[in-house]
Amino acid sequence: MTDTTLDQFRTETRAWLAENCPPEMREPVRSEKDAVWGGRDQSNLTPAQKSWMDAMASKGWTVPDWPKAYGGGGLTPAETKILREEMAAIRARNPLNSFGISMLGPALLKYGTEEQKLTHLTKIAKGEIRWCQGYSEPNAGSDLASLATSAESDGDDYIVNGQKVWTSYADKADWIFCLVRTDKTSKQGGISFLLFDMASPGVSTKPILLISGNSPFCETFFDNVRVPKANRVYEENKGWDVAKYLLGHEREMISGMGLASTGGNPLIDGAIATVGLDHDGKLADPLLRASIAMFEVRSNAFGMMSERFIDELKAGRAHPAQPSMMKYYGTELNKSRYELMMASGGSDALEWESDRSNGGSTPRAWLRTKANSIEGGTSEVQLNIIAKRILDLPSA
């Protein structure tokens, strides 16, 4: 694609975004309710959220680099990058947050049958189905391959029994992608990857209350849940291949939390409100000023590293351990961001339920970041992967 063609694409994209992105969708995301997850029930969406999601989906731009046949935009990597840049220029919010986009979709594109792709991917791209992830179990966290949830063969179906834990938004999801054991004689070699409706008889959820006062995670229970074998992704007992591939995309998704939020700078805004400016127009607290400056340097470096990794991934040159690097650093960066937001906000940042603090969105989010170093693979696991696969250090 020539530079002239890309310049034309940029001009057309800029004009389309200016016309179709509502003003409300160019404001900073202040709390979880500002995020759009889609799903069967969209009654909680504001008119602006609904309009923005639908407009982007109509262009295939909720998943711009997916094939058009599956609801995507069919854009090249260069075009996708331009779209992201133009969205950032007007501080446009992400039109759709989805585990279907960030995790399941890539796995289906690689391992799914054509029927599975046509059935699920377009609905994901349009935000019509909300997905959750059935991986961790009470006795299978970091050692995920020890999972015990069983799927017994019964004609054209599996009968699923067991429990998952830390299932993000399971109480709000429509479908689940789930790891189950179909062979007890092999650890990794006895796992299969199933898709099924959370409204299926025998599925129940129980939210887990966190220190933030919110309950994004759930316990999920399966009691003789009947799942068609047609909903199995890839071959029976080879679900571990799908699981590992998906996990890499999950770690990339989590690492994205390290990138700066759309619109505004809550660190600077909070610091100005708390300590004010000196006579030179700089933040009055030099230590806080230095900490924020260092964070922004690290954040910008991480953003450039992320772009490089994504380009290498698209070109097939990515190191398999790169998602672990991104996940670890992005996790630490996001935790640092909220530590600084709390420091910048002073005593006001401790407000928990007031209207002024938007229901304590900052301290609740700060507490929520403590789980970043656990979910998607603990920081210790990521450091082990980096040590072995990138630094070639010997095992203990």
C-alpha positions as CSV (number, residue, x, y, z in Angstrom):
1,M,0.0,0.0,0.0
2,T,1.5,3.3,-1.1
3,D,2.0,6.4,1.2
4,T,-0.6,8.2,-1.0
5,T,-3.2,5.6,-0.3
6,L,-2.5,5.6,3.4
7,D,-2.7,9.4,3.5
8,Q,-6.1,9.1,1.8
9,F,-7.2,6.5,4.3
10,R,-6.1,8.7,7.2
11,T,-8.1,11.7,5.8
12,E,-11.2,9.6,5.3
13,T,-10.9,8.0,8.7
14,R,-10.4,11.4,10.4
15,A,-13.5,12.8,8.7
16,W,-15.6,9.7,9.6
17,L,-14.6,9.7,13.2
18,A,-15.3,13.4,13.5
19,E,-18.8,12.8,12.2
20,N,-19.7,9.6,14.0
21,C,-17.9,9.7,17.4
22,P,-20.4,11.4,19.9
23,P,-18.9,14.1,22.2
24,E,-19.7,12.0,25.2
25,M,-17.4,9.3,23.8
26,R,-14.5,11.7,23.7
27,E,-14.5,12.3,27.5
28,P,-12.1,10.4,29.8
29,V,-13.3,7.1,31.2
30,R,-14.0,7.8,34.9
31,S,-15.3,4.6,36.2
32,E,-16.2,1.0,35.1
33,K,-19.7,2.1,34.1
34,D,-18.1,4.1,31.2
35,A,-16.8,0.9,29.6
36,V,-19.0,-0.8,27.0
37,W,-19.1,-4.6,27.1
38,G,-22.1,-5.3,24.9
39,G,-24.1,-8.5,25.3
40,R,-27.7,-9.6,24.9
41,D,-28.9,-7.1,27.4
42,Q,-27.8,-3.6,26.3
43,S,-30.3,-1.7,28.4
44,N,-27.5,-0.3,30.6
45,L,-25.9,1.4,27.6
46,T,-26.4,5.2,27.2
47,P,-27.6,6.4,23.8
48,A,-24.0,7.7,23.1
49,Q,-22.4,4.4,24.0
50,K,-24.8,2.4,21.9
51,S,-24.5,4.8,18.9
52,W,-20.7,4.7,19.1
53,M,-20.5,0.9,19.4
54,D,-23.0,0.3,16.5
55,A,-21.3,2.9,14.2
56,M,-17.8,1.3,14.7
57,A,-19.3,-2.2,14.3
58,S,-20.9,-1.2,11.0
59,K,-17.5,-0.4,9.7
60,G,-15.9,-3.5,11.2
61,W,-13.7,-1.2,13.3
62,T,-14.4,-2.8,16.7
63,V,-12.1,-5.5,15.3
64,P,-10.4,-3.6,12.4
65,D,-7.8,-6.3,11.5
66,W,-10.3,-9.2,11.5
67,P,-11.5,-10.5,8.0
68,K,-14.6,-8.8,6.8
69,A,-16.3,-12.2,6.5
70,Y,-16.3,-12.4,10.3
71,G,-17.4,-8.9,11.1
72,G,-14.0,-7.2,10.9
73,G,-12.8,-4.3,8.9
74,G,-10.2,-6.2,6.9
75,L,-7.7,-3.5,7.5
76,T,-4.0,-3.9,7.0
77,P,-1.6,-3.4,10.0
78,A,-0.7,0.0,8.7
79,E,-4.4,1.0,8.3
80,T,-5.2,-0.4,11.8
81,K,-2.4,1.7,13.3
82,I,-3.7,4.8,11.5
83,L,-7.2,4.2,12.9
84,R,-5.8,3.9,16.4
85,E,-3.8,7.1,16.0
86,E,-6.8,9.0,14.7
87,M,-9.0,7.7,17.6
88,A,-6.4,8.8,20.1
89,A,-6.1,12.2,18.5
90,I,-9.8,13.0,19.3
91,R,-9.6,11.0,22.6
92,A,-12.2,8.6,21.4
93,R,-13.1,5.8,23.8
94,N,-12.8,2.2,22.9
95,P,-16.2,1.4,21.4
96,L,-16.3,-2.2,22.8
97,N,-14.5,-4.0,25.5
98,S,-14.8,-7.8,25.0
99,F,-13.1,-11.0,26.1
100,G,-14.5,-12.2,22.8
101,I,-12.3,-9.7,21.0
102,S,-9.2,-9.9,23.1
103,M,-9.0,-13.6,23.8
104,L,-11.6,-15.9,22.2
105,G,-11.6,-14.3,18.8
106,P,-7.9,-14.8,18.0
107,A,-8.2,-18.4,19.2
108,L,-11.2,-19.1,17.0
109,L,-9.5,-17.5,14.0
110,K,-6.7,-20.0,14.4
111,Y,-8.4,-23.1,15.7
112,G,-12.1,-22.8,15.0
113,T,-14.1,-24.5,12.3
114,E,-15.6,-22.3,9.6
115,E,-19.0,-22.9,11.1
116,Q,-17.8,-21.8,14.5
117,K,-16.2,-18.7,13.1
118,L,-19.3,-17.7,11.2
119,T,-21.5,-18.4,14.2
120,H,-19.5,-16.5,16.9
121,L,-17.1,-14.0,15.4
122,T,-19.6,-11.6,13.9
123,K,-21.7,-11.5,17.1
124,I,-18.5,-10.7,19.0
125,A,-17.6,-7.9,16.6
126,K,-21.1,-6.4,16.9
127,G,-21.1,-6.6,20.7
128,E,-24.1,-8.9,20.7
129,I,-22.7,-11.6,23.0
130,R,-20.6,-11.1,26.1
131,W,-18.1,-13.8,27.0
132,C,-16.4,-14.9,30.1
133,Q,-13.4,-17.2,30.6
134,G,-13.6,-20.6,32.5
135,Y,-10.0,-21.4,33.3
136,S,-9.0,-21.1,37.0
137,E,-10.3,-23.6,39.6
138,P,-10.0,-23.7,43.4
139,N,-7.1,-26.2,43.0
140,A,-5.8,-25.2,39.6
141,G,-4.6,-21.6,39.5
142,S,-1.0,-21.1,38.4
143,D,-0.9,-24.9,37.7
144,L,-3.9,-24.6,35.3
145,A,-3.3,-28.0,33.8
146,S,-4.4,-29.6,37.1
147,L,-8.0,-28.6,36.4
148,A,-10.6,-31.1,37.3
149,T,-13.9,-29.9,35.8
150,S,-15.0,-32.9,33.8
151,A,-16.8,-33.4,30.5
152,E,-18.1,-36.9,30.0
153,S,-19.2,-38.0,26.5
154,D,-22.9,-38.7,26.1
155,G,-23.7,-39.3,22.4
156,D,-23.5,-35.9,20.6
157,D,-23.0,-34.0,23.8
158,Y,-20.7,-33.6,26.8
159,I,-22.0,-33.6,30.3
160,V,-20.0,-31.0,32.2
161,N,-19.5,-31.0,36.0
162,G,-17.2,-29.0,38.2
163,Q,-16.3,-25.5,39.4
164,K,-14.4,-22.5,38.1
165,V,-13.2,-19.5,40.2
166,W,-12.2,-15.9,39.6
167,T,-14.4,-16.0,36.5
168,S,-14.5,-12.3,35.5
169,Y,-18.1,-11.0,35.0
170,A,-19.5,-14.5,34.9
171,D,-22.8,-13.2,36.4
172,K,-23.1,-10.8,33.4
173,A,-21.8,-13.0,30.6
174,D,-23.9,-14.7,27.9
175,W,-21.4,-17.4,26.9
176,I,-18.3,-19.0,28.4
177,F,-15.2,-20.5,26.8
178,C,-14.2,-23.2,29.2
179,L,-11.4,-25.7,29.8
180,V,-12.6,-29.2,30.8
181,R,-11.1,-32.6,31.4
182,T,-12.0,-35.2,28.8
183,D,-9.2,-37.7,29.7
184,K,-8.0,-38.3,33.2
185,T,-4.9,-40.3,32.1
186,S,-3.0,-37.3,30.8
187,K,-2.5,-33.9,32.4
188,Q,-2.1,-31.4,29.5
189,G,-3.2,-34.0,27.0
190,G,-6.6,-34.6,28.6
191,I,-8.0,-31.1,28.3
192,S,-10.6,-29.9,25.8
193,F,-11.9,-26.4,25.0
194,L,-15.7,-25.9,25.0
195,L,-18.0,-23.0,24.3
196,F,-21.5,-22.9,25.9
197,D,-24.3,-20.7,26.8
198,M,-24.3,-19.4,30.4
199,A,-28.1,-19.8,30.4
200,S,-27.8,-23.5,30.0
201,P,-29.5,-25.6,32.7
202,G,-27.0,-26.4,35.5
203,V,-24.9,-23.3,35.2
204,S,-24.8,-21.0,38.3
205,T,-22.6,-18.1,39.5
206,K,-21.8,-16.5,42.9
207,P,-20.0,-13.1,42.9
208,I,-16.9,-12.8,45.1
209,L,-16.7,-9.5,47.1
210,L,-13.2,-7.8,46.8
211,I,-11.5,-5.3,49.1
212,S,-12.5,-2.6,46.6
213,G,-16.2,-3.2,47.5
214,N,-16.9,-4.5,44.0
215,S,-17.5,-8.0,42.8
216,P,-16.1,-8.4,39.2
217,F,-15.1,-12.0,39.9
218,C,-17.3,-15.0,40.5
219,E,-17.4,-18.6,41.4
220,T,-19.0,-20.6,38.6
221,F,-20.6,-24.0,39.1
222,F,-21.5,-26.6,36.5
223,D,-24.1,-29.3,37.5
224,N,-24.7,-31.8,34.7
225,V,-24.5,-29.1,32.0
226,R,-25.2,-30.5,28.5
227,V,-22.9,-29.1,25.8
228,P,-23.0,-30.1,22.1
229,K,-19.8,-31.6,20.9
230,A,-20.1,-29.3,17.9
231,N,-19.1,-26.5,20.5
232,R,-15.7,-28.0,21.1
233,V,-12.9,-25.9,19.6
234,Y,-10.2,-28.0,17.9
235,E,-9.7,-31.7,18.7
236,E,-10.7,-33.6,21.8
237,N,-7.9,-33.6,24.4
238,K,-6.0,-31.0,22.5
239,G,-7.6,-28.0,24.2
240,W,-4.3,-27.2,25.9
241,D,-3.0,-25.9,22.6
242,V,-5.9,-23.5,22.3
243,A,-5.6,-22.6,26.0
244,K,-1.9,-21.6,25.6
245,Y,-2.5,-19.6,22.5
246,L,-5.4,-17.7,24.1
247,L,-3.4,-17.1,27.3
248,G,-0.8,-15.2,25.2
249,H,-3.5,-12.9,24.0
250,E,-4.9,-12.5,27.5
251,R,-1.5,-11.4,28.7
252,E,-1.3,-8.9,25.9
253,M,-4.8,-7.6,26.9
254,I,-3.7,-7.2,30.5
255,S,-0.5,-5.5,29.5
256,G,-2.6,-2.9,27.7
257,M,-3.7,-1.6,31.1
258,G,-0.2,-0.1,31.4
259,L,-0.9,2.3,28.5
260,A,-2.2,5.7,29.3
261,S,-6.0,6.1,29.6
262,T,-7.9,7.9,26.9
263,G,-8.2,11.6,27.4
264,G,-6.9,13.9,30.1
265,N,-4.1,13.2,32.6
266,P,-5.6,12.3,36.0
267,L,-2.1,12.3,37.5
268,I,-1.4,15.9,36.6
269,D,-5.0,17.0,37.3
270,G,-5.0,15.4,40.7
271,A,-1.7,16.9,41.7
272,I,-2.7,20.4,40.6
273,A,-5.8,20.1,42.6
274,T,-3.9,19.0,45.7
275,V,-0.5,20.7,45.8
276,G,-1.1,23.5,43.2
277,L,1.4,25.2,40.9
278,D,4.5,27.2,41.9
279,H,5.3,30.7,40.5
280,D,6.9,29.1,37.4
281,G,3.8,27.1,36.6
282,K,5.2,23.8,37.7
283,L,3.7,21.4,40.2
284,A,4.6,22.8,43.6
285,D,5.7,19.4,45.1
286,P,9.1,18.6,43.4
287,L,9.1,15.0,44.5
288,L,5.6,14.4,43.1
289,R,6.6,16.2,40.0
290,A,9.6,14.0,39.5
291,S,7.6,10.8,40.2
292,I,5.0,11.8,37.6
293,A,7.6,12.7,35.0
294,M,9.4,9.3,35.5
295,F,6.1,7.5,35.2
296,E,5.3,9.3,31.9
297,V,8.8,8.4,30.6
298,R,8.2,4.7,31.5
299,S,4.7,4.8,30.0
300,N,5.8,6.3,26.7
301,A,8.6,3.7,26.5
302,F,6.1,0.9,27.2
303,G,3.8,2.3,24.5
304,M,6.6,2.2,21.9
305,M,7.6,-1.3,23.0
306,S,4.0,-2.4,22.7
307,E,3.8,-1.1,19.1
308,R,7.0,-2.8,18.2
309,F,5.8,-6.1,19.7
310,I,2.5,-5.9,17.8
311,D,4.3,-5.2,14.5
312,E,6.5,-8.2,15.1
313,L,3.5,-10.3,16.0
314,K,1.7,-9.4,12.8
315,A,4.9,-10.2,10.8
316,G,5.3,-13.5,12.5
317,R,8.6,-12.5,14.1
318,A,7.5,-12.3,17.7
319,H,9.3,-14.2,20.4
320,P,6.8,-16.5,22.2
321,A,7.7,-15.1,25.6
322,Q,7.1,-11.5,24.6
323,P,3.5,-11.5,26.0
324,S,5.0,-12.4,29.4
325,M,7.3,-9.3,29.1
326,M,4.4,-7.1,28.2
327,K,2.1,-8.5,30.8
328,Y,4.6,-8.1,33.6
329,Y,5.7,-4.6,32.8
330,G,2.2,-3.4,31.9
331,T,0.9,-4.8,35.2
332,E,3.6,-2.9,37.2
333,L,3.0,0.2,35.2
334,N,-0.7,0.2,35.9
335,K,-0.2,-0.4,39.6
336,S,2.3,2.5,39.6
337,R,-0.3,4.7,37.8
338,Y,-2.9,4.2,40.5
339,E,-0.3,4.6,43.3
340,L,0.5,8.0,41.9
341,M,-3.2,8.9,41.4
342,M,-3.7,8.3,45.1
343,A,-0.7,10.3,46.0
344,S,-1.7,13.1,43.6
345,G,-5.2,13.2,45.0
346,G,-4.1,13.6,48.7
347,S,-6.8,13.0,51.3
348,D,-9.5,13.6,48.6
349,A,-8.4,10.4,46.9
350,L,-9.6,8.4,49.9
351,E,-13.2,9.4,49.4
352,W,-15.2,6.2,49.1
353,E,-18.8,6.9,48.3
354,S,-19.3,10.6,47.6
355,D,-20.7,12.0,44.4
356,R,-17.6,14.2,44.1
357,S,-15.4,11.1,43.9
358,N,-17.8,9.3,41.5
359,G,-18.5,6.7,44.1
360,G,-14.8,6.4,45.1
361,S,-13.8,5.3,41.6
362,T,-10.1,6.1,42.1
363,P,-9.5,4.2,45.4
364,R,-11.6,1.3,44.3
365,A,-9.7,1.1,41.1
366,W,-6.4,1.4,43.0
367,L,-7.4,-1.6,45.2
368,R,-8.5,-3.5,42.1
369,T,-5.0,-3.1,40.5
370,K,-3.6,-5.4,43.3
371,A,-5.0,-8.3,41.4
372,N,-3.2,-7.3,38.2
373,S,-0.1,-9.2,39.3
374,I,-2.1,-12.4,39.8
375,E,-4.6,-12.6,37.0
376,G,-3.5,-14.0,33.6
377,G,-0.5,-15.6,35.2
378,T,1.3,-14.3,38.3
379,S,4.2,-11.9,38.1
380,E,6.4,-14.6,39.5
381,V,5.4,-17.0,36.6
382,Q,6.0,-14.3,34.0
383,L,9.5,-13.6,35.4
384,N,10.3,-17.3,35.3
385,I,9.2,-17.4,31.7
386,I,11.3,-14.4,30.8
387,A,14.3,-15.8,32.7
388,K,14.2,-19.2,31.0
389,R,13.0,-18.3,27.5
390,I,14.6,-14.9,26.8
391,L,17.6,-14.7,29.2
392,D,18.3,-18.5,28.9
393,L,19.0,-18.8,32.6
394,P,19.2,-22.3,34.1
395,S,16.3,-23.7,36.2
396,A,16.8,-23.8,39.9
